[in-house]
Amino acid sequence: MHKLYVYSKKIGYIFFVITVISLLDCGRGSSTDGSKDNAGNDIVIMDIQTTGDSFAEDIQRDIEAEAGIEVGSDTKDIYGEEYDDIYEDTIISDVQSDDIEFDDAYIEDVDGGYIDNVIVNFEEDSERLYANPGMGWQTFYRSANDDKNLAGLPSTCIYYRFSWIQLEPEEGKFNFELIDNWLKKAKENGQRLAFRLMVSASGTTSNEPLLGYAPLWLRDAGASGWVYYRDNNENKMQDANEPDVWSPDLADPVTEYYHTRLVKKLAERYNGNPFIDLIDIGSVGLWGEWHFYAAVIKEIVGNPPTGGTIGGWIPMYSEDLRKKIIDLFVNEFPSHPKTMLIGDLYGLQYATSTYQTGWRADCWGDMNWHMPKFYDQQLQRANAMDIWQSGLVALEPCWTMQYWYDKGWDIKYIINWALEHHATYIQNKSGSIPPEWQADVREGLKKIGYRLTINRIIHPEEAFAGRAFNMAIEWENKGVAPPYFDYYLRLKLIRNEGGVKVEWISDNILSVKGFLPGTKSDIVHLDLPDQLPGGVYDVYIGIMSPYSEHTHPNLKCIKLALKNVDFEDCWYRVSRVAIK
């Protein structure tokens, strides 16, 4: 057994002392299959399984107990000019900065000697806009390749709303091909699909009378509901362009049975799909927005349990039914983030407090009412201002940015509002972005969602086959929200000597899910295999998807905002270590 002591002086000059006990030997040998790299070297792949952990929380008491212990001073570069040439843009020294100072760190070896550590300080790439999974710009009802208004913005998410009539045009005959085709487009474009189910429309969807988003076979099966029109001017007058529409009452037993069956069928097929991003908790209200604003009843069909009067608006469902629908979506889609529409106070309170879901607003940018008079007040009433720490925030515009521009609204204010509310996704309904605003949108997108970087790493200049290799990593999330899904840190060691390339890759070490804005430190502990040949190895870091299906660069890994660091196929070359 030996101990790793990492002493670092951070903000407030607090000393961290970490004690790490070596894990069991995990060596399993090596092999060469005759393959070669681009330089013609034989490639030896170590078929080794390793383990790794973040000890930041587990050892907090140990850190506090040992705080204040003094340490050595010298940090040296053991690799000479060749190393300096490779990392000429990376500082490898005793690091000093305005707000963080690192003392030397060292390992106490089994024999009682000390091994100096290498400290690598990194610079953030503050200019580049990255295509990273689960955040940023959504395309709307089209893929990135088909969105001619992207204006060079990266996008890893397609947003779509599917109606019941699209997904089940005939009773029991499900049109999964529609969603499958969008998933195929998403995969081809390095995107994932976010979607919502809609039941009630604001107009008809075909030439067939009364046909909205719910299939008429449901009415013929005995479902009660309403015939209504949308009173856009709130004057109880039906405009010529607002036809009569039929909608079922979700509280009706017939509708409840078939609606529950539909959601379950969708979940059976798509929950856990690597190309599904998030699920909007929909179904309720016009467009699934959890309101029946200005939906004026013309005829009551059957005996809808929710009630309603001719000439009045369709009433909102009972709290019990709203709870059931939220429970249904959350329980059937456990593998994906969920967002709750902000419009319904009870639904927002229940979903965020019970399940820590995120929230979605479909009228972002409206400076007439939603932003100045409703959104903040609704979040405060629901006690959901800080729910972004566990559930993502997605924003869809009222109209498009061109409309905002024509109205003379301030794009900087609207973008800053999204940042202040910790948005992970924004979009423009795939409309055009005014040329004068494109720079502001790009700048805002650098902070929307997460933006991960590494400030510095510390590791021993030497390590030993069959023993522990330890690395301290100080991360920073410069975005406004955490990642809401698992992508995993992995390490790779590569040695090119004597015409033979040796490559060793760790298993998943730690997930970046839940990494809030700010800095944090992790101690990575890996057991090196006994059979790992000696020599000088390049050290690589990657943040990898858990899904082998994610082969597109947009989804395969998280790109780090690192400047002047070699990057290839999701791996960053960050340092070197001598293996003995």
N, C-alpha and C positions, 0 to 999 in steps of 0.2 A: 504493500500500500504506500502511496505517496500523495502529497498534497499539492494543489495548485493555489498559490496566493496571487490574487490580482488586486493590486492597490491602485485606485484611481481617485484623483481629487476632482470632484465635479462642482456644479453650481452650489455655492454656499460652502465650498471646501469641506464637503462631507466625504469621509473615506469609506470606500467599500472594500470589504475583505471577504473573499469567497473561498470556501473550502470544498474541494471536489474530490470524492473517492473514486479511484479507478474502477471501471466495470470489468467483467470477465472477458477473457480473450475470446475474440470472435473470428479468428482466422479459419479459412476453409480452403486455402490454396489458390492457384492461379492457372491460367491456360492460355495458349495461343492457338488461334484457328487459321493461321496463315494470312490473315488480313493485314493490310498495310495502310499507313496514313498517306497524306499527299506527298510527303517527302520520301516515301519508299521504306519507312521504318516498320518493322514488325510491331504489331499492337498486342500487348498482353493485357487482358481484361481480368481483374481480380474479382472472382465470384464470391464476394464477401458481403455478409449482412452486418450492419452496424446499428448502434442505437445512439440517440442523442436527446438531450433535454435542455429546456430553459429552467434555470434554477432561481430566477429573479424573485419569485414569490416564496418558493419552498424554504429558502435560507435567509429570509429577511431578519429573523431573530439572531442568526449567526452574524450577519453583517453588522447589526447594531452592537452586538456584544464585543466585536473585535475592532470597532471603529477607532481610528486614531493611531494605529501602529505605524511607525516610520518605516520607510523602505529605502532601497538603493537609488542610484541616480542615473547611471549611464545606460543609454539605449544605443545599440550600434548596428551597423549594416555589415553583415558578414559575407556579402556576396560580391563586393568590389565593383569595378567599373561596369561589368556586364549587367549587373543588377541595376545600377544607376541608369544605364542606357535604356533598359526596358521600361523602367518606371520614372523616367526623367520628369514627368508631370505629376508625380505622386510624391508627397512628402513622407520620408521615412526618417524620423528623427525624434528627439525629445520635443513633444508637441506643446505649443503654447497658443492660446487664442484668447479673445477678449473675455469670454464667459465660461470657458472650460479649460482646466489645466490637468493634464495627465502626468502623474509621476511614473517612474519606471515600474515595470512589472516583471516578475521572475518566477521560475519554477524551482521548488526545492526537490532535488532528485532523490532517488532511493538511497544513494550513497551519501547524502548530506551536502552535495555540492550545489551550485547555483548555475542556472542557464539563463543568460540574458534573453529578453524578449524583443521582438520587432514591433514597433508601433507604426501603423500606416494611417495617415490622415488623408481624407478625401475631400474633394471640392464638389459642390453641387452644380449640376447642369441646370441653370435657372432659365434657360431660353427655350429648350425643346418641349414640344407638346407630344406626349406619349400615347400610343394606342394600348391601353391597359384594360384587362377584363373587369367587368362589373362596375364600371364608372364612366363618367364623361358625357358624351353627346349621343343621344338616341336618334336613329332615323325612324321615321313615322310612316308605317304602312308601305315601306319599301326597304330594300337592302342598300348597303353602302354603295354598291356598284351601280344601282339604279337611281340613286339620289343625286340628281344633277345640281342640287343647291348646297352640297356639303362644303364647297369653297375650301377644300383641302383639310377640313377638320377630320381627325380620326374618330371612328365610331366602332364600338364593340357590342352594340345592342340595337336590335330592331324592336320597335314597340308596335303592337297590333291589338285591336279589339275584335273579338269574334262574336257574332250573334248566335243565338240558339238555333234559329232557322238555318244558318249556314252549317252548323255542326250536326244537326239531326233533322234534316229536311223531311224524313219520313220516320214514323215511330219505330224506334229500335234499330234504325239504319244510320250508323254514325259516319260522318264524313271526316275521318281522321286524315285523309289524304291532304286536306287543306292545310292543316297544321304541319304535317310531315313535309310538305313542299316548302313551307316557310323555314322549317328547321334545316332543310337542305340548303336553302339560300343563305341562311345564317352561317352554316359551316363553311360554305364556299367563300364567304366574305370575312371570315374571322370575327363573326358576331354570334351573340346568343339572342334568344327570343324572349321578350317579356310580353305577357298578354293578360287580357281581361275578358270575362264573359258578360255579354249584354242580353237582357231580356226585354226591356221596354225601349221603344224608339220614339223619336220626335216626329217621324214621318214614315210613310210607307217605303218599302224597299223594292217594290216591283209594281207592275201594273195591276196586280190582283188586289181587289178592294180589301181594306183593313189589314193587309199583311205588313207587319212591322218586323221586329226582331224575334218574336215568338212564333212558332209554327202554328198554323191554323188547325192541324190535326189534334193539337192539345185542346183547343176549344171544342172540337168535335168529340173528344173523349170525355167531355163533361166538365172541363175546368171553367170556373167562374172568373169574371174579371170585368173589364170596362172597355167601352168604345170612347175614345177621347180625341181631342185635338190640342195642338200647342198654341196657346194665346201669347204670342211673342210681345204684343203691345200691352198686355194686361188690361184690355178694355172689354173683355167678354165678347169680342167679335172675332169670328173665324176668318182668317185671311184666305184668299183664294188658293194660295200656295201651301196651305196647311190642311192636308187631307185627314179624314177620319182614320184612326188606328185602333186595333184591338191589342190589349195587353192582359195577360193572366194575372190573377192575384196569387202571389207566391205563398200566401197563407192557406190557400185552398188545398185540401188533402190530395186531390189529383195532381195539381201542379207541383206540390211539395215532393210527391213521390218521384215524378219524372225529372224534376230539377235535381234532386239528390242523386238519382241514378246517373244523370249526365255528368255531374261533377266527379262522381266516383269513377266513371268510365274514363274521363280525362286523366284523372290521377293515376289510374292503373297503367295507363299507357305512357304518361309523361313525367310523373314524379321521379326525380333522380336522373332524368335525361341530362347529359352534360351540355346540351345546347339550349336548355331552358334556363333563363336568367332569373327573373322574379315573377311572382304572381300578384296581380291586382285582385283584391277581394271585391268582386263586382256583383253582378246580377240585380242588385237593388236599385230601383229608380231609373230615370232616363239615362241612357248610355252606360248604365251601371255606376252612376255618380252618386248614388244614395240620396237622391232628392226627386220629387215630382213637381218641380217648379213649373207653374203655368200650364200643367196638363189638365185641361178642363174636361170633365166627364159629360158626354152626350147621352150615353146609354149604359145602363148597368146590366151585365150579362150574367144570368144565374143569381147566386146569392153569395157574393164575395165576403168572406169573413172579416176583411179589413174595413168593409163598409164603403161609404162615399155617398154623395148626393149629386144629382144632376145639376150642372152649372157650377159645382165646386171643383176644386183640384183633387186629384187622386190623393188620398191620405197616406201618410207614412205608415209603414208596418209597425206592429207592436215591438216592444223591446225584446220580448221573448223570441220572436221570429228572427229579428236582426241578430240576436246572440247565436241562434242556431246556424244561421248562414255563415257568420264569422267562424264559428267552431268547425263547420263543414270544410271550408277552404283551408284553414290552418291545419286541421288534423289530416286532411287528405294530401296535402302538399308539404310534408315536413322537411323536405330536402332543399327547399328554396326560400329565399327571403320573400316576405309578403308585405304589401303596402295597403293601407286602409285609406279610403277617400276621406278628405278632410271635412266634407260638407255636413255629415251627420254627427252631432255631438255625442249621442249615446254610443254609436258605433265606434267613433274615434276613441272615446274613453275606454270602452270595453276591450278593443283590440290592442291598444297600446299598453294598457295596465295589466291585462291578463296574459298576453302573448308577446309583449314587447315588439310588436310589429312596427314598421315604419309608417309613413304617411305620404299621400300623393295629393297634389293640388293641380287641378286642370284649368286654372285661370291665372297662372303666373303672369305677371307683367301688367295686369289690369290696374291702372292707376285711378280708375273711377271709383271702384268699390272694394274689390276683393283684397288687394294688398293694403290699402290704407285703413279699411274699416272692418275686415272680417278675419283674415288668416291668423294674425297674431292673437286677436281676441279669442278665436276658437281654440287655438293651441293652449292658451292660458286657461280657458275654461276646462279643457280636457286634461290639464296638468301634463301636457305632452311636449313642452318646449325642449326638454333634454332627451327625448326618446331617440334622437338621432344616434346616441351612443350605442344603441342596440339594434335599431331598425332604420333602414335607409330612407332617404327623402328623395322623391322624384317630382319634377316640376314640368308641367306641360303648359304652353302659353295660351292665353286668351288671344284669339286671332293669330297673327304672326308678327315677327319683328318689323316687317315692312309697315304694318298697321301702326305699331307703336311709333315708328319713325315719322309716319305721316301725321300722327297726333302730336308730335313734338315732345314725347316723353323721354326721359333721361335713361339711356341704356346703362350708364355706369351705376346709377342708383339701383336699377333692376338686377343687374348682375351682382352687385354687392349684397342685395337682399338675399339672393340665393346663397351666397357664401356665408352670410351671417346666420342663415337657417340650416347650414351644414348639408347642402344638397349634394347628392351623389350623382344624379342624372338631371340634365336639362335637355331641352330640344326646341325645335322651331316648327313642328308639324311638317318638316321637310320643305318649308317655304324658303324663299330667298332671304339672305341676310343683307341688309343695305351695305354697300361697299364702305361707307363711312364708319360703320360699326364693327366691321370684321376684326379689326385689331383688338378692340375691347372684348369681344367674345372670346378670341383666342387667349387673351391674357387671363380672363376669368376662368377658362377651362384648365389652366395650369394648377388651379387650386380646388376646382370642383372634385368631390370625391377624395381619394387618397393620393398622395405623391410621396413615395418612399425613397429614402436615400440612406446611405451609411456615412456617418461622420468619421468614424475611425474603428480600426480593429487592433487587437493586441494578441499576439501568439508567440510561443517560444521559437527561437531561431533554430532549435534542434528538436527533433522528436524521435521516438524509437519504435521500430516495428514490434508489435505485440504489446505495446503500452498505450497509454492515453495520449491523445492530442487534443489540446484545449484551446479555445479561441474566445476572447471577449469581443463582443460586437456592440457598438453604440449606434443605434438606429435613430432616424428622425422621420416623422410623417409631417410633411409640409403642406398637406392638403387640409381640408376642413372636415373630413369624415374618415372613419376606419374602413378597411375592407370588411365585407360582411360574409365572406366565404373563405374556405380553406385553400390557401396556396402555401407551399412548404419550402422552407430553406433546405438546400442540399449543398454539400461540399464535394469538390472533385480535386484530386491530385493527379498531376501528369508529369512524368519524367521522360525526357528524350535523351538517351545516352547510348552510345555504341550501336546505333542503327536500330535500337529497340525502343518502342514507345510503351510505357507502362501507364495504365489509366485505372484509377480507383475512384468509385463514386459512392457516396454515403446513401443511406436510406433517407426518408423524410426525417428532418430533425425537429423543426418547430413550425407552427402555423402562424401566419401574419394576421389571421382573422381577429378582428377586435382591436387592432393596434390604433389607438386614438391619436389625434394630432398631438405633436410634441415629441419628446425624446424618451427612449427607454434603452436599457442595456440587457443583453442576454449573454450567458456563458454557455458555449457549445462544447460538449464533451463527447469525444469519439474514441473508440478503441480501434487502433490500427491493427491490421492482420499481422501475424507472425511472419508470413511469407512475403511481405512487401519488401521488394529489393531496396537496398540503400541507394542514396544519391540525393541530388537537389531536385525538388519537385515544385512546379508552379501550383499555386493554390487558387482555386476558382470557387465562386459563389453563384448560386442560381436560386430563384424563387419560382418553383415549378408547380404546374397544375397537377392535381391528383388523377386527372383523366388522360389515359393514353389517346383518346379520341381527339384531344386538343392538339392538333399538329400545326395549325395555323399560328404564325408568330404572335398574332394579337391575343391568342388565348393560351398558348403553350406555357407562358411564363409572365411574371410581372417585371416590367422594365424599371430599373432604378435610375433615379436622377443623378447619375454620376458623370463627372466631366473627366475626359482624358484617361479613361480606363478601357482597356481592350475588352471588347464584347463580341461574342460569336455564339450563335445558336443558343441563346439564353444564358450563357455563362460569362461571368465577369472575372478576369484574371486580376486578383487583388494583392498577391504577395508570393513569397517563396518560403520553403522550409526545407531544412536538411534532415533527411531520414537516415537513421543509423540502425 
